[in-house]
């Protein structure tokens, strides 16, 4: 059975876990790139990735464009703004 994975900052991806998706929190573009390469070979048909990391690893995403799986789909990250009193 194929799986769905979500890569991004913890705040943006944690909610996807409640939907049964595998979440992979990362803190850098390099970590995101390594995670894509790792899970692409683990029967993940769809990988969602936050735009903040996707924009920095276009070459990694492009190498999967001509393959049937995984489909790599960027989505906007949640932006948390802290206001100090």
Secondary structure, DSSP 4 states (H G I P E B T S, - for coil): --EEEEEE-HHHHHHHHTTT-EEEE-SSHHHHHHHHHHHHTTTEEEEEEEHHHHTT-HHHHHTTTTSSS-EEEEEPPP-------
